[in-house]
Amino acid sequence: MVAPGLTRTRATDVVPAEEFEEVAARQALPRPLTPDDTAAAVAMLVAEDAAALTGQVLTVDGGLVMR
């Protein structure tokens, strides 16, 4: 399972820009997340090398949880 953080998408157009800035400031990666960030994580998980990875939640939040 992939658990994305606050990501710029059409669905989050209603979220004020200030909130994106506040979240990005608390992340280890100090920029807003994009759908490509989540897509890259999904691509890694569907690769043959990840076949034995089961029952995990991959948090794609730019390091927000770390801080």
Residue, then its C-alpha position, 0 to 999 in steps of 0.5 A: m500500500v502507498a500512503p501519499g502525503l499532501t500532493r498537488t493534484r486537481a483534487t487538492d486545488v481547493v487546498p490553499a497554497e499556504e497550507f502546501e507551503e506549511v506542510a513542505a516546510r515541515q518535510a525533510l524534502p522542502r517542496p510540495l509533492t507531485p503525483d510523479d513522486t507517488a508514481a515513482a514509489v508505485a513503479m518501484l513496488v511493482a518492479e520484479d525486485a520488490a516481489a518479496l515485499t509484502g504487507q507494508v505501507l510505504t509513506v510517500d510524504g517527503g519526510l513529513v513523518m520523520r520530522 
